[in-house]
């Protein structure tokens, strides 16, 4: 889970995911490809298969906003990486859109991104992989930049609407809160274009537009962000993909991996109940709660 400060051997993380009710795990595609090259795809994914865990998302291993030389260099290895991902049923990639830059005004930057997404989309589509774009909504990320770009869900919807059909959206409730967007905006996302969902919470008595990333809390921490309404809106549009808790590392300082994963599982279960969503009985019941 990229949204939490977790590290460890795959077997350790899989055990934690199983113990606290998770159905999927995000993939480190670079590490997975190294394992599959050294042994085989079957060997590399054996632990996930035996644990009955599906793959959540993987970070697109491309500097997709870089200059042509770097981008084209990354493309040379991307096809084989995507082949490995597809063979492991990892069919959701994610990438982040820079919220501002100094090189291009908005219109030129929009066209630049659509061109890059067309190139990537063709590679992804041939392997049935979707790419979800995530935003960086905090004002601090745009400071000292000459030209603002996509940093809110409404602008992201516009970009995706002009991009390749294999390109979609990461619904991030944190970004929606900062921009003042309500749950009904989810219905404006083109059908089938939601790739991933990130849940967080915000501190009380802090104006949303002034929030910094360091204030990003675990979902359900304060109740400032109405997670239940977001989940209901996602259910209404038929979303059935991964939902991941996201929090800044500093807000979880002093907690070990097990406590973080347990807290995440408990918070997601509470969110599901608040949204009146069904909770599927786990095939694996841990010996200890």
Helices and strands as residue ranges (DSSP letters): H 10-19, E 24-27, H 29-38, H 41-44, H 46-50, E 54-59, H 68-87, E 92-96, E 100-101, H 106-125, E 130-134, G 139-142, E 147-148, H 153-161, E 167-172, H 173-179, G 183-188, E 194-199, G 208-210, G 213-215, H 227-236, E 243-245, G 249-252, H 257-274
